[in-house]
Amino acid sequence: MKKIALFAVLFFMAMIHHAAANDQTPVPSSWSLDLSGGAIFGHFSFDTDMTPHGELYLRYSLNPVVSIYGNAGGGVFQAEDNLSSGAYFENNYLNAGVGARVNILRMLGGANDFTNRVGVFTQSGIGIIMNDVDVSAGDEVTGFQSQSFTGNALLYRLGGGLTLNLGRRLDFFALAEMNFSNSDLLDGYERQSGSDVSGMNIGGDAFVTTSAGFSIKFGGSRSPHADWQPLDHRSDPLAQELEETVQRVDEELQLAKRSMDTIDERIRLMQQSVDDLSYLVNEVHSGQLITHYDLIEDLQARLDMLEEELEEAEAEDEVADPADADAYFVIAGVFRSLDNAENHQRNLRNQGFSDVAVIRDRNNNYYMVAYSGHSRQSEAQRALDNIRTNVNPDAWLFEN
């Protein structure tokens, strides 16, 4: 029994250590308190009446599939012997132990709308049963020796059940378990050596428990309990988060690429117009220089205007549009002139800021120079705090 007690202590120390390690990062609550009650059927030397029992589980979920628990409970076995007039026993027992539970439905089906609400599980455990047996035999029972018994025995448990999520902090569950003991005295009747009496108690008594109850989830966060996390357990959460981030960045790059393609097409069309006008001007210059002097002047003016627009379009191609990619920018300065903004951009790049960019505020027709751009506000705020502390206390955050 000392070994069982030591095993239970080490088991709970491991659970507490695991929980403390997880406290270093914000994670959903993993603790549950399961309360259940039901009926018990003994298969001893003589079958028992159906009697009540109750159980309490303190459970820690490692992930949506696997959880470990410690349990304590109690109940009563009692029956009048149908084989011998006047024979009777009653056992008021307590039990305690540790074990593990596996959600088979979530393990095989992954995360979906159904498995995030319903679970089918199996569980097994080991512990002790503390017996207080009172035996009153009227007539002698052939093949058995009756005696009152107070003592402990080992208990092995195997079972399964169904769990249903009722809310963020409450589940309903039903459970059936087969319990095996290493003692033949749970009913007070010990099989005598050499007896040819048959029964289910060879090597120790056994009994079946059926119960139902509610699981109370600890924690005050708004996120789901670890039993019902929507993430698929079959992939590493960090890897899944990375995959989602990569997918989001890829979508933003596709949007930026489409915007760049539009600008490139505009530049190509303008360049084609410039080339056509240049050809026409050259033709006029070579053949009709004097006769069409006014036309030449007009075409030259249009050519100069298109070249200016082309230069502006090419310059805008290098200026970031806040609608194209990131939503939050750490701003170093604001300029009315694009030349001044680009000069400041070059100065910051010379200082080692490789991500610095010029952003155009189309509403106010200003050019902002940003140290960096971010898709998440939390990331942008951390970058702003760092810039204010170490570089520029006047930096500020622009939200698109």
Summary of the structure (lengths in Angstrom):
residues: 400
radius of gyration: 39.4
end to end distance: 67.3
largest distance: 142.2
contacts: 1212
relative contact order: 0.10
helix: 33%
strand: 38%
